[in-house]
Amino acid sequence: MSPPVSILITGASSGLGAGLAQAYARPGTALFLSGRDAARLEAVAEACRALGAESHTSITDVTDAAAVARWVEASHQRQPLDLVIANAGISGGTFGGAESAEQTRAIFAVNVDGVVNTIMPAIALMREQGRGQVAIMSSLAAFRGFPGAPAYGASKAAVRLWGEGLRGLVADDGIRVSVICPGFVTTPMTAVNTFAMPFLMDVERAVEIITAGLARNRGRIAFPWPMHVLARMAGCLPSAWMDAIAQKMPKK
Ligand SMILES: NC(=O)c1ccc[n+]([C@@H]2O[C@H](COP(=O)([O-])OP(=O)(O)OC[C@H]3O[C@@H](n4cnc5c(N)ncnc54)[C@H](OP(=O)(O)O)[C@@H]3O)[C@@H](O)[C@H]2O)c1
C-alpha cells in the first residue's frame, strides 16, 4: 500500500495531532489540519510546510457537525483524501468529587460526536472513490471505567467499539478503519496530571507507533504493551475486585 498523500487530521494544533501532522509532512503530501486555537494550528502548519508539505488549516469545532462536514468535503475536493484521523479530544477528571452533567456532556460532545462528525462524511466520500483509511483516537482508558474519569473512559470506549464495528462494515467498500488506543503520552492533556503516569511515552515515539500501525492497517493500535495488558486485565476483573483497587487509585 503506497503511503497516504492527502491526510486530514482533527486536533492538529497540539500534542498527538500536531505530532502526526509533522510525521506525515513531506514533499508531495497535502495536509488538512484543524483545531480551535488559530496561532497554535498555524505554527504546526508552518512546521509542516517547512518539511515540504502543502498545509491547509481550518478553525473548526468538531462538535459542529455541519461545519466539519463542509470542511471534510472541501478538503476532499482539493485533493481526494487517503487518510482521515479523528484525533481531537478533551479530558476531564473528577478531582476526587463528582463529575457534573455539563462536563460529562462536553466530553461526549467532543470525543464521541466529534469523531462521528469527522468519520461519517469521510466514509461517504471514500465509499464513492472506493478506497481510503480512517483512524479513530480512542485510549487505553477505553477498557474499564474508572472513578477518576467516568465520562472520558466512556467516550473512548464508545468510539473504540464503534471503530471496531465499522472496520468490518466498510471493508468491502475498500475503506480501512483503525482504532488507536494510546497509554499515557506527554502532551498538554497529560501535563495537568499530578499523579504518576506509568510507562509515560513522548509524542515522537507514540507517533512512530501510530503511523507504523496505520501503514500495516492494524485494526487496533494499542500501546505501550505493558499498559495494554494492564488495561485488558482491568477490564476482566470482577467488580468487587475493581472496587477495592479503585479506592486506592489517584484522583484525576
Ligand atoms: N495524551 C495522552 O496521554 C492520550 C492518551 C490516550 C488518548 N489520547 C487522545 O489523543 C487525542 C489527542 O490528545 P492530546 O494528548 O494530543 O491532547 P491535546 O494536546 O490537549 O490536544 C487536543 C487537541 O484536540 C483539539 N480539540 C479539543 N476540543 C476540540 C473541539 N471541540 N474542536 C476541535 N478541536 C478540538 C485541540 O484543539 P485546540 O487546542 O486548538 O482547542 C487540540 O488540538 C485525544 O483524543 C486524547 O483523548 C491522549
The ligand as an SDF file (V2000), in Angstrom:
LIG
                    3D

 48 52  0  0  0  0  0  0  0  0999 V2000
   -2.0240   12.3090   25.8440 N   0  0  0  0  0  0  0  0  0  0  0  0
   -2.4250   11.1070   26.2100 C   0  0  0  0  0  0  0  0  0  0  0  0
   -1.8800   10.5010   27.1610 O   0  0  0  0  0  0  0  0  0  0  0  0
   -3.5510   10.4260   25.4770 C   0  0  0  0  0  0  0  0  0  0  0  0
   -3.7700    9.0620   25.7420 C   0  0  0  0  0  0  0  0  0  0  0  0
   -4.8020    8.4130   25.0760 C   0  0  0  0  0  0  0  0  0  0  0  0
   -5.5730    9.0890   24.1730 C   0  0  0  0  0  0  0  0  0  0  0  0
   -5.3470   10.4070   23.9400 N   0  0  0  0  0  0  0  0  0  0  0  0
   -6.2040   11.0890   22.9690 C   0  0  0  0  0  0  0  0  0  0  0  0
   -5.4170   11.6560   21.9570 O   0  0  0  0  0  0  0  0  0  0  0  0
   -6.1190   12.7850   21.3950 C   0  0  0  0  0  0  0  0  0  0  0  0
   -5.1870   13.9710   21.3680 C   0  0  0  0  0  0  0  0  0  0  0  0
   -4.8880   14.3230   22.7100 O   0  0  0  0  0  0  0  0  0  0  0  0
   -3.5410   15.0500   23.1510 P   0  0  0  0  0  0  0  0  0  0  0  0
   -2.9940   14.2860   24.2780 O   0  0  0  0  0  0  0  0  0  0  0  0
   -2.7130   15.3400   21.9800 O   0  0  0  0  0  0  0  0  0  0  0  0
   -4.1690   16.3730   23.7950 O   0  0  0  0  0  0  0  0  0  0  0  0
   -4.0230   17.9260   23.4770 P   0  0  0  0  0  0  0  0  0  0  0  0
   -2.5900   18.2630   23.2980 O   0  0  0  0  0  0  0  0  0  0  0  0
   -4.8320   18.5900   24.5050 O   0  0  0  0  0  0  0  0  0  0  0  0
   -4.7170   18.0820   22.0340 O   0  0  0  0  0  0  0  0  0  0  0  0
   -6.0960   18.0010   21.8810 C   0  0  0  0  0  0  0  0  0  0  0  0
   -6.4370   18.5240   20.5080 C   0  0  0  0  0  0  0  0  0  0  0  0
   -7.8650   18.4110   20.3110 O   0  0  0  0  0  0  0  0  0  0  0  0
   -8.3400   19.6670   19.8700 C   0  0  0  0  0  0  0  0  0  0  0  0
   -9.7100   19.8890   20.3060 N   0  0  0  0  0  0  0  0  0  0  0  0
  -10.2330   19.7780   21.5360 C   0  0  0  0  0  0  0  0  0  0  0  0
  -11.5370   20.0880   21.5280 N   0  0  0  0  0  0  0  0  0  0  0  0
  -11.8380   20.4020   20.2410 C   0  0  0  0  0  0  0  0  0  0  0  0
  -13.0240   20.8130   19.5900 C   0  0  0  0  0  0  0  0  0  0  0  0
  -14.1830   20.9530   20.2580 N   0  0  0  0  0  0  0  0  0  0  0  0
  -12.9810   21.0320   18.2660 N   0  0  0  0  0  0  0  0  0  0  0  0
  -11.8320   20.9050   17.5720 C   0  0  0  0  0  0  0  0  0  0  0  0
  -10.6640   20.5280   18.1350 N   0  0  0  0  0  0  0  0  0  0  0  0
  -10.6810   20.2840   19.4490 C   0  0  0  0  0  0  0  0  0  0  0  0
   -7.4090   20.6950   20.4670 C   0  0  0  0  0  0  0  0  0  0  0  0
   -7.5040   21.8790   19.7310 O   0  0  0  0  0  0  0  0  0  0  0  0
   -7.2430   23.3440   20.3710 P   0  0  0  0  0  0  0  0  0  0  0  0
   -6.1130   23.1800   21.3300 O   0  0  0  0  0  0  0  0  0  0  0  0
   -6.8860   24.1680   19.1640 O   0  0  0  0  0  0  0  0  0  0  0  0
   -8.5180   23.7320   21.0160 O   0  0  0  0  0  0  0  0  0  0  0  0
   -6.0730   20.0020   20.3300 C   0  0  0  0  0  0  0  0  0  0  0  0
   -5.5520   20.1980   19.0380 O   0  0  0  0  0  0  0  0  0  0  0  0
   -7.3620   12.9870   22.2540 C   0  0  0  0  0  0  0  0  0  0  0  0
   -8.4720   12.3840   21.6390 O   0  0  0  0  0  0  0  0  0  0  0  0
   -6.9920   12.2320   23.5420 C   0  0  0  0  0  0  0  0  0  0  0  0
   -8.1470   11.8150   24.2380 O   0  0  0  0  0  0  0  0  0  0  0  0
   -4.3540   11.1010   24.5640 C   0  0  0  0  0  0  0  0  0  0  0  0
  1  2  1  0
  2  3  2  0
  2  4  1  0
  4  5  1  0
  4 48  2  0
  5  6  2  0
  6  7  1  0
  7  8  2  0
  8  9  1  0
  8 48  1  0
  9 10  1  0
  9 46  1  0
 10 11  1  0
 11 12  1  0
 11 44  1  0
 12 13  1  0
 13 14  1  0
 14 15  2  0
 14 16  1  0
 14 17  1  0
 17 18  1  0
 18 19  2  0
 18 20  1  0
 18 21  1  0
 21 22  1  0
 22 23  1  0
 23 24  1  0
 23 42  1  0
 24 25  1  0
 25 26  1  0
 25 36  1  0
 26 27  1  0
 26 35  1  0
 27 28  2  0
 28 29  1  0
 29 30  1  0
 29 35  2  0
 30 31  1  0
 30 32  2  0
 32 33  1  0
 33 34  2  0
 34 35  1  0
 36 37  1  0
 36 42  1  0
 37 38  1  0
 38 39  2  0
 38 40  1  0
 38 41  1  0
 42 43  1  0
 44 45  1  0
 44 46  1  0
 46 47  1  0
M  CHG  2   8   1  16  -1
M  END
$$$$
